[in-house]
Amino acid sequence: MAKRPESSVGYSVTIPPSQQGTPSPRPDTVFSPPPFPSSAGPIFPPPIGQPNQIPSPSIKTPPNLPSPANGVRTGSPAPHLSTPPGPPVFSSPLQPAAVPFRTSPATPQPVAYSSASSLPTSSPPQFSNGSVELHHQSSDVTEDWTPSAESPNVLFSAHKVLKQKKLANIPSLGFGALVSSGREMSPGPQMIQRYPHRCHNCGAYANLYCNILPGSGQWQCVICRNLNGSEGDYVASNMEELRNVPELSLPSVDYIQTGNKRPGFFPVSDSRVSAPVVLVIDECLDEPHLQHFQSSLHAFVDSLPPTTRLGIVTYGSTVSVYDFSEESIASADVLPGNKSPDQESLKALIYGTGIYLSPMHASLPVAHSIFSSLRPYKLDIPEASRDRCLGTAVEVALAIVQGPSAEMSQGVVKRPGGNSRIIVCAGGPNTCGPGSVPHSFSHPNYAHMEKIAFKWMETLGREAFRKNTVIDILCAGTCPVRVPVLQPLAKASGGVLILHDDFGEAFGVNLQRASGRAAGSHGLLEVRCSEDIFVSQVIGPGEEAHVDSNETFKNDDALVIQMLSIEETQSFALSMETKRDIKRDFVYFQFAFKFSDVYQSDITRVISVRLPTVDSVSSYLQSVQDEVAAVLIAKRTLLRAKNANDALDMRATIDERIKDITSKFGSQMPKSKLYQFPKELSLLPEVLFHLRRGPLLGSILGHEDERSVLRNLFLNAAFDLSLRMVAPRCLMHRQGGTFEELPAYDLAMQSDAAVVLDHGTDVFIWLGAELDAQEGKGAAALAACRTLAEELTEMRFPAPRILAFKEGSSQARYFVSRLIPGHKDPPYEQEARFPQLRTLTPEQRTKLKSSFLYFDDPSFCEWMRSLKVLPPEPS
């Protein structure tokens, strides 16, 4: 190992539901923490995520949920923001495709995850007179007391459940939920510093829907209806007193155990033990890329909190580990890159005199000098052919993060809270050492070597996950990085892979947000449902966990998911089905997130949900949340779209899905062969149309690697980002700096206006030619649009590209290709779906019409009619 001085310049399973006799009716109560639904098996696929700032105004929300507010006023018909289609074959029940688990970031709300497995439900316990007594005790309170609003961390595709199994399990529409762990800090759920009360039979948690016997403090589980004691905690003279018990009055609560780490200590944000961040930097960059890269690196270290411990590793044909003990010169220990580091080399490194992880308050100048010492690649070798030992560099970085602590007593070593993070900054493929692929695709053994590299990277990612380290890979530049080889490394560790055009602004922002996003560790998600419901599929950043809790609970049939990381930008998409016709008036669901947070506390976040059951199809359809249903459909669809050919097939399944929903829930028009799409689902088909032609399934993106990265991000993303990735949000600039939200139609491209289009991972700003020609006004509108774009995406990860262009420019095609071509519809149809047109003069409308070029893509209405379906009237 040499010392090198540098100049100091500048899884997928289908599970059949278990058959069981119909249980006896269950009483409904008022107080208790949220229970977790027991469910049948699931399936786990790839994850993805991100937080989105402005919720869509078109989503149906109860009056008690907050409405979006950010200075944007909504135009006539709320913009059609929805999500993509669902599974292909519409045979009931749906058999989810077997797919391995994957991971990636998401948004603040429910998420998606593909898993299918059947978990047998416990037979319902038989109650004696005590249960009847219990029912009467709580019935009066239940009638006159309404619990708090549903948790924002769980979004169901409908607020009611159909009682008839045959209708409830129609796969073209489906039923399910997006589930996210949510934010770690305020505004978070109520915190309770004690152990939760759990059902001795099934393991569910006491919650606000449980029946309570105040005299004895006993409570009845809503999942299995077993009667449990509360060790006197729920003893009260009347039910009114129990309203002060958090878990009996709130749908979401956090149980916090600090254990013997710091008894009685409630941490605040500044006191958390910062997990280290190690940068793994590609040193094979050309001059132009390196200049932008260095600027991003300098800004990155300036943004880090003083207590953050940073490590810097670079790689080319060798691996250099930089030493922070040298203050006047950039100094590094060098290891060979053509093989994995041996234990002797790692011991010499870790137990040596060098400092390889240092808090920023002590080493900021040294970090700047290291970045300034980086030099451009000097050999005349094409970018794709340069030796890059990325795999070896990550192995070394993982060893540095772990340090010597593995061989020391646990009582001596102070472990950081949450996950450590390795951020790989790559400008090309891994072509040297373990996990590498040949420089050229024409290599005779390329396919075999790629397969070996894939497995090696996946194994390294799993090793990082076991060591509580997340690996994010940020790629930039024009050189292909061989996404199929690098993706398993990020996924298996719980991280993400992101592609950038260059090392400039978007790259720098993502570098900062990747290191700053809070992440817990050792995460498990337990899902419990009423015995009539089972989880048929899970999509998201995790895999099925095999946890044996039968020693503690006799009949615990919960679905348990091992979470690869715990972040608010990620979510799980749960598809659910009914086992039989439902007899009761309510069904119950309980979700429990268990993890260690960044403050070294053990958290159990319990979210309980109760949904009414109905016989009326119309009542059910009115309760459907179009956008949530669309996102769930989209995630199930994208799960199957593994390559370009699959994507084409999935576009066809969207057509079949529209026709199937219409045949099951719509009506035939009199004296016509056309069917009317159900009016209660007015937003759904337009969102699916966006999915069909947008970047996730359409032909907008030029390279399959781009679509693959986008797909994996989407599968793990939280609701807000997922929705935006499917259906863009269109905002038109108005005088006075205000913005009007409009449907995402090309009719918004009016020459005297400026338009912002938020498509999740990209935000476009389009400036009309007439507005641009007006001195001062064009620049002011452009500045206002950019400010809005930055505000909309302030907390989003990955940070999107923000691209601006003028009417008539060649780049404007990126903008128009993501809008519905409404100009092809007759005028009455245009006004119905884009009412803002009514404000234009005849001359302006004529000019707008003449500005469009002819192309073959059908409009939304043309597409629906080609399926023999009449589109629903705009809501």
N, C-alpha and C positions, 0 to 999 in steps of 0.2 A: 504494500500500500504506500504510494508515494504522496508526498506533500507538494501541492502545486501552487506557487504564488501567481497571482494575476495582477496585471497593471491596474492601478487604481484610478483610471480615468472614467473624468466624467463617469308449475306441476299441474296437471289437469286431470280430474277424475269425475265420472258421472255416477251419481248415487241415486238409486231408486228410493222413493219414500217408504218408510216402514208402515205396514198396515196395522191398524190398531182400532179397537172399538171406540165409538164416540164417547168422550168423557162426559161426566155429568156437568151441568151448568156451573159456571164459576161466578161468584159474586164480585161486584166491582166496588172498589173503595177509593178513598180519597188521598190519604197520606202515605208516603213511602218513597224511597229513592228509586231511580230508574232501573227496571229489571232488564236482563239480557235474554233475548229470545233464543229458545233451543231450536236448533234447525238440523235439517238433514244435510248431508255432505256437500262440499263445494269444489270448485276448480280454481286453480290459481295461475294467472298469466302475468304479462309484463306491466310494470308501473309507470307512472308519469304524473306531473303536477305543477301547480303554480297558483298564486293568489291574484285575484282580479279586483280592481278597485270599485267599479261602479256596477251594482247589480242591475240586471235587466228589468225594465219596468213592465215587461210583458208577462213575467211569471206570475201565476196566480198565488197570492199569499194571503193568509188570514189577516184580518185587520190589526191584530196585535203584533204583527211582525213589522220591523222597521222598513220604510220605503227608501229607495235610493235618493240621496241628496248630494249634489256636488255642483250646483250651478248650471246643470244642463237641463233645459226644459224639454219635455217630451212632446214631439209633434203628434199630429192627429192620430193615425193608427200607430200604436206602440211598435217599435222596430221588431221585426220578426227574428228573435234570437232564440235559437233552439239547438237541438243536438241531433246527432246522426242516427242512422238506422240500426236495426238489431240483427239477430241471427238469421241465417239463410233459409233453411227448410222450415216450413210452417206446419210441421206435424206435431201433435201434442202427445205427451209432453216434450218440451225441447230438450234435446240431448246436446249439451255444450261440447264444443270441440276440445280434444285433449291438447293442452298447451302447457309448456313449462312456465314456472313463475318468473316474473320479471319485476324490475323496480325503476323508479324515476320520480321526480318531484311533482306536485300538484297544487290546488288552490284552497282558499279558506272555506271549506264546506265539504260535503260528502265526496267520496272518491270511488274508483273502480278497481275491479280485481277479478280474475277469472278462476273460479274454482267450482268443481262439481263433485259432491260426494254425499252419500246418504248417511245421516246419523240417526240411529234409532231413538225414538223418544220414549221417555219412561212412562209406564202405565200410570194413569191418574190415580192418586190415592183416594181412598173412600173416606168420606167424612161422616162423623156421627152428629148428634145434636149440637155439638160444639160449633160446627161450621154454620149451621142454620142460625144459631145464636149470633155468630160473628157477622153473618150477612145482615141481620137486622140491626146490629149495633152500628154499622157504618152506612146503611142505606140512606138515612136522612141527611147525613152530612154530604154524601156524594151528590145528592140532588141539588143542594143549594150552594155548593162550592165548586168553582171551576179552577183547575190547576193552571200553573203558569204555561206560557206558550211553548210550543215544541222547540227542541234544541236546534240551533242553526248548524250543529255538527252532523245532523242526520236529516237527509232530505229524501222523502218517499216520492215515488212516481205518482201516487194517488193518495188522497187523504181518507179514502174509504176502501174497503175490501169487499169484493163480490162474494156472496155466500155459495153460489153454485160453482163447483169445481170446474165443470166443463167450460164455462165462460171465463172464469178467473185465470185459467191456465192457457188462454189463447196466446201462443208465443209471438205472434206478429206485433202485439202491443206489449204484453208482459207486465210484470209487477216487480218492483224492487226498490232499493234505496242506495243512496250515495252516503258513505260514512267516512268522516274525517276525525282525527284526534283533536283537531282545533288548536287554538292558541294556548300557549303554556302560561302566559301571564294575564293580568287584567286586560280587558274584561273577560275573566274566565268564570267557570262555575264556582259555586259555593265550596269553600275548603273545609274539610272536617279532619281534625287530627286525632283519629282513633280508628280501630279496625271496624270494617263494615259488618252489619248483620246480614248473614247469608242463609239461604234455605238449606237445612240439613239434608234434604233429599236431592235437590237438583243443582244447588250451588248458586241460584239466582240471588240477586241483592234485594233487600227491602227497598221499597220505592213508594212514590206518591199514589200509586193505584192499588196498593195492598189494602185488604180489610184488616182493621185493627180492633182488638179487644182492649180498650183503655184500662179496664179494671185489672187485668192480669198482664198487660203489655204484650200479649201474643199477637203475631201477625201472620196472615195467610199469603203464601206465595202466589203470584199471578200466573206463573208459568206452569207449576205442577199442582197448585192448590193445597200444598202441605202446610200444616199449622206449626209455627216455630215460636220459640221464646226470644225475648230481647234483653235478657239479663236485667230487667227492670227499667231499661232506657225508655220504653214506650208506655210505662205505667202513668196514667193521668186520670184526673177526676172527670174529664170530658174530652171530646174530640177536639174542641177548640184549642186546648193547650198544646196539642200535637202539631199545630200549624207552625210552631216555632222550631220544629225539628227539620233541619234542611232537607234530608233525604226523603221526608214524608210530605214535602211541599214543593220541591223543585224537580224538574225533569232531568237535570244534569248536576251532578256533584262530584267533587274530587276528594278522595280519601288520601291523606298524606301521612306517610310514616318516615320519620327521620331516623328511627332506630338508634343505634349507639354512635352514629356518625357525629351528630351534634344534637343531643336531646333537647327538645323544646325550642329549637332554633328555627325560626321562619326566615328564610333568606330573602334578600332583596337583590335587584338586578346587579348591582356593583359588586356583590360579595360572592358571586358564583366562581367556582374554580374553572378557569378557562381551559378548554381542551386545546391541545396544540394544533397548529396548521402548518403543514409542510408543502411548499411549492416544489413541484418537479418540472423543471424547465427544459424545453428543447433548445439546444444550442446550435442547431443546424439551419439557422434562419439567414436569409439574405438581408442586405442592408435596409431596404425600405420596410420590410416586415419588422426587423429588429428595432428600428427607431420608434415605431408605434408601440411595440411590445414593451420597450423600456419605459415609455411614458405611462403606460397602463400599470406597470409594476411599481413605479415610484408613487403614483396616486394610490395604489392599493395599500402599500405599507403605511402611508400617511393616514389612511382611513381606519387602520386597525386600533382597537382599544389598547391602552398602555399595558394591560396585564396579559394580552394575548402572546403566547409563546410561538415563535415562528422558526421554521427550519427551511433551508434552501438547498435543493439538490438539482444539479444540471446533468444532462446526458447527451452523448453523441455516440462515438465508438467506445467511450469510457463513461464512468459515473463519477461525478465530483460532488463531494459533500462539504459545504462551506462551513468554516469555523468562525464563530462570532467572537472568539477570544482575541483575534487579531484586529485591532482598531484602526491601524494606519494603512493596511493593505488587504486586498481581497485574497483570502487564502483558503485552499480546499484540500481535502484528502481525496485521493483518486483510487478507484477500484476498477478492475477490468469489467467490460460490459458484455463480453461474449459468453458468459456463463453466470449462473446464480452465485451470489457471494457465499463463501464457505463460512462456517461458524468461527473459525480462527480469525478471519478478517473482520467479521462483525464484532467479535469480542475486543479485538485491538482497537476498533473504532469507538465502540461504546464506552469501554473502560479507560480510554486514553485521556489525554489532557485537554482535548478540544471541546468546545461548547457548540453543540449542533442544534439546540433548541434554546432560544433566549427570549425573554419578555421584551416587548417593543420599547418599553420605557428605558431599557438599558442598551438596546442594540439598534435603534432606528438609524443612526448615521452609518453603522456598519452595513446594514441592509441596503441603504442607498449606494454605498460604495461598491457593493457586490453587483448590483444591477448595472451600475455605470461601467463596470469592468467587462461586461459581456461584449463579445466581438462577433461580427458577421462571419458566416461560413466562407472560407477562402478557396477551397478546392473547386475546380471546374467540373463538378458532378451534378447531374440533374437532381432536383429536390427529392423525387421519389426513390432515387438510388442511393441516397446518403445513409450511412450507418447510424441507426438510432436504436439504442438499447433501452427502450422505454420499460420493458418488463423488469429488467435488472434494477433499474432506477427505482421503480415502485417497491421492489423487495427491500432495497436499502432504506427507503423512506419509512417503510413499515417497521423495520428494525429500530430506526431512530425514535419513532413515536413510542414504541414499547419500552425502549431503554433497558437498563439492567433490572428493572423491577420484577420481572418474571422469576428471577432467582432469589428474590428477597422476601422476607416475611411480609404478609399482607398488612400486618399491623404497623409496619414501618413506613411503607410507601403510601404517599397521598395520591390517590388516583383522581384524575380530572372528572368532572361531571359531564354527562352526555358523551357523544361520540367525538373522537379525534377526526381530523379531516386531512386527506391528502388531495391536493388539487394539481392535476397534470395539465400543463400547458403545451399542447402538441401542434407542430406545424407539418407533420408528415407521418407516415406509417412506421410501425415497429419492425425494423428490418435486420436487427442484430441481436443475438443472444436468445434466451428463452422466450417463448411466446411470439417469436418473429415469423414473418412470411417473406418469401423471395421478393426481390425488387420488382420483378416483372411478372405480370399475369400469364405470360407465355411460357413460364417455367414448366417443364414437363410434369413435375410433381406438385404443382401449386395447390390443387384441390386437397390433396392429402395433408400437406403441410399447414394449410389454413385450418383444417379440422383439428389437427394437433394443437395449433396455436389457440384456437377457440377454447378447447378443454383446459389448456394451461392457464389462460387468462381467467376463466370461470373459477378454477381452483384457487387462484391467487385472490380473487374477489371474495370467495367464501372464507378464506383464511383471514382476510382483513375484517370481514363481518364478525368472525369469532373473536377478534381482538378489538371490537368496538371502534373500528375505523372505517369511515366512509370515503370512497374514492370518487371524486368528480373529475371528468375529463373534458376540458375546454379546448376545442380544436379551432384553428383559424388558418386562413390562407387558401391558396388555390390548389395545393397538392392533396390528392385523395389520401385519406388517413386509414382506409380499410376499416370502415365502421363495423362490419360483421365480426372482426377480431377484437376490437376495443370495447364494443358494447357489453359483452359478458363481464368484463372487469368492473365496469361501473355498476351494472345491474346487481350482480351478486353481492356487492358490498353495501348496497342501499343508496348509491349515488346516481348521478346522471351524466350523460354524454351530450354535449351541445356543439353544434357547428356554427362558425362565424365566417363572414366574408373576409375579415381581416382582424388584426390585433388592436383595432381602434376603440371607439367609444363603447359600443355594445359589449365587446370583450372585456373591457376594463370594468364596466358596471357589473357584469356577471361574475367577474373575479371577486369583487367586493361582496356581492350578495351571496355567493357560494360559501364564503368563509363566515359570513355574519348570521346566516339563518340558524335559529336555535334548533337543536336536534337532541332528542333523548336517546336512550339506548335500552337494550334488553326488553324490547317491546312485544307484547302479546295483545291480540284482540279476541275477546270472547263474544260470541253471538248466540243469544238464546231467543227462541220464538215460542209462541203458543203451539200446543201439540198439533194443531191443524195446518201449520205452516212449516215449510222446510226451505233451506237455502240450496238452490240448485247449481249456482255458479258464483265464483268470486273472481274479480279482476282487480289487480292492484299490486302495490309494492310489498309483497310478502309471499309466504308459502305455508301450506298446511302444517301445523305443529302437532306433534303426537305427545300430548300431555295426559298422563294417567292420574285423574283426580278421584277415582272411585274409592280410594282409601279414605278420602275426606267426605265425599258426597256419594251416597248410594247410587243415584241415577243421574249423574251429570252427563247430559248428552250435548253439551255446548259445542259449537264449531269453534275451534281455536286456531287462530292464524298467527304465525310468527312474523312480526313486522320487521322488514329489513332496515327501516329507519323510522323515526317518529318526527314528522314535520307537518306543519299546518298546510303546506302547499301540496300535500299528497292526500289521496283518498282511496277507498275501496268501493267498487261497484258490486253490490250484492243482488243477484237475481233470485227471486223467491217464487215458490209455487205452493198450491194447497194440496193436501193429501186426500181430502174428502170434502163433501159439502159441509159448510160451517153452520153450526146450530146456535152458537152464542152471538150476543150483540156486539162483543168487542174481541179483538185479538191484540196480543201484547208482544212487544219486542224489547229486548234489552241488549245493549252494547257496552262492554267493559274494556277500556284500554288500560293495560298495565305496563308501566315503564319507569325507568329511572330518569329523572330530569337533570338539567345542567347544574342544579344545586345539590346533587347527590341525595335527593329524596326519592323514595319509592311512591309513585303516584298510581292510584286506581281511579280512573275517570269513568263513572257509570252514567249512562244515558238511557232513560226509559221512555218508551213510546206506546200509546194506546190508540188504536184506530177502530172506528165503528165499522160494522159489517152491514151490508145492504143487499136486498133482493133486486132492486131496481137498477137496470143497466144504465138508464139515463142519469140517475143520481150518481152512479159510479163514474161515468164519463165526465160529469161536471166537476168531480173532485180530482180528476187527473191533472197533474202539473206538467203541462206540455213540454216545458224545457227540460225538466228533470227526466221525464220519460224519454225525450229525444237523446239526452246525453247517455243514458243507460243503453239505449238501442245502438247508439254510435259506438260505444265501447265494445259491445258484443260483436258488432260488425267488424270493427278495426282489429279485434283480436284474431280474426280469421284472415285478414288481409296481410299476409306475411311478405308478399312480393307483388310485383306489378301485375302479374296474371291474376293473382287472388283479388287484387283491388278491382279489376274489371268484373270479376264474378260477383263481388260484393255490391257493385253498382247495380247489377241486375237484381240482386236480392232486395234492394231498396224498392225497386218497382213492384216486386212481388209482395213486399210488405204493405205498401200502400193499398194494393188491390185486395189483400187479405183483410186488412182492418176495415176497408169499405164494405166487403161482403159480409163480415161478421157484425159490424156495428152501424153501418150506413143503411141507406134505403135506395130502392130503384126509382128513378124518375118516371112519372106516368107517361105512357106512350113513347118510351125511349129505351134504348139499350144502355144508356148511361146510368151510373150510380152516383148518388150524392155522398161525399165524404162526411162523416159525422161532424156536425157544427160545433159540438163541444170540444173538439180537438183542432180548432182552427189554426193554431200555430204550428202543430206538429209537421204537416207535410212540407211547409216551406223550409223548416230547419233541415229536414231530411234532404230536400233539394239542394240546399247549401252543402251538405255533407257529400252528396253525390258528385258535385262538380268542383268542390273545393280542393285544397292541397292534400287533404288526408286520403282521398280516394280518386280524385281527378288527375288531370295531366298538367297541372300548373307547374309543379316542380320538375326541374330538368333531370335530376339524378336520383336513382333509387336509394342511395345512401341518405339523401335529404329526407325522403319520405319515411324511411325506416326510423331515423332519429325522431322525426315529428310524431310518428305513430307511437313510439315507446314513451315519449313525453306525455302524449294524450292519454294513454292507458293508465297512467299513474296520477294524472293531474286531478286537482280538486275541481269542484263544480264550476266555479267562475271561469277559470282558465279553459276548462274543457268546453264550456258553452261558447266562449269567444273563438276557440280554435275551429269550431264547427260553423257557427253562424256569426259573421262579422257584425259589428255595431257601427252604424253610420251617423255622423254628427256634422251638421252644416253650420258654418260660421255665419253669424248675423251681425248687423251693425250694433255697436256698443260692446262688442266683445263677448256676446252671449252665443250659445250654441243650441240648435234645434235638432232633436233626435228624429231621424227619418228611417223608413224601411231601406234595407240595403239593396236598392235598385239603381241601375245605371241612369235613371231619370234625375238622380241627384247631381249629375255632372253638368251643371249649368254654368255658362261662361262667366257670369258675374258673381260667382260664389267660390268659397273655399270649403273643402270637405275633408273630414278626418274619418278614416276607416280603421277600426280596431279589430284585427283578426288574430288576436292572441299572441302569437310569436312574431308578428309583424304589425306595425302601425303605419298606414300610408296617409300622406297629406297631398291632396290634389288642389292645385290652384288654377282657377279658370282664367282664360286669356284676357277677357275684358277687365276683370278685377286686377290682374297683374299689370295691365297697361295704365291703370290709374295711379298717378304718382303718389307714393306714400301709403295708399290704401292696401296695395298688394303685399307690401312688406309687413304692414301692421297685422293683416289677416294671417300671414304665414307665421309670424311670431306668436300670435294668439293660439294658432293651431298646434304649434310645437309645444307651447306651455301646457295646453290641454292634454296632448299625447303623453307628456312626461308625468302629469298628475294622474292620469288614468293608469299608468303602469309603474307608479312609484314603488310599490311593494311586490311587483310581479317577479317571479323567478321561473324560468330564465327571463332576463330582461329582453324585450323584443327589439328588433331593428326598427328605427324610425326613419322612414324614407319619404322625401318630399320631391315632387316633380310638377311641372306645368302642363297645362292642356296642350295636346299636340306633340309632346315629346315622346320619344320611343319607349321610355320607361313607363309611360302612363298605362301600358298594357298590363303591367303588374296590378294596377288598381282596377281597371275595368273588368279583368278576368275573374275577379272575386265578387262582382256585383251581378244580381239577377238582371238579364236583358229585358227589362220591362218595356223598352221602346218598341218591341215587336208586337205588343198587344194592342187591340183597338182602343181608341180614346176613352170609352166608358170604363174599360177594364183598368186602364192606367189610373184614372181618377179614383176608382174604388180602392186601389191598392197603394196609391201614392197621392193622397189628397193635396199635398202641397202644390201640385200642378195647377189647382184651381186659382191660385194666387197669381199665376203668370198671365200676361196679356197674350192675345192671339199671335202677335208678332214674335214674342219670346218663345211660345210653344212651337211655332213653325221653325224658328232658328234652332231650337233644341233638337227637334226631329231630324233636321237636315245634317246635324253634326255627327250622327251615328253612322258607322260603317256596317255593311251587311256581313253577317257570318252565320254559320249553320246552327250554333247552339240554340236550343229551344228556350223560350221563356218558361217561367213557372207554370203559367196557365196552359201553355201548349203541351208541356210535359204531362200534366195531370190529365188533359183530355186525350192524349195518346194512350193512356192507360184505361180509357173508357170511364174515367172518374171526373166528376165535376168538382173543382176546387171549392173549399169552404169559403164563405163570405169573410172578409177581413173583420177581425174583432174590434 
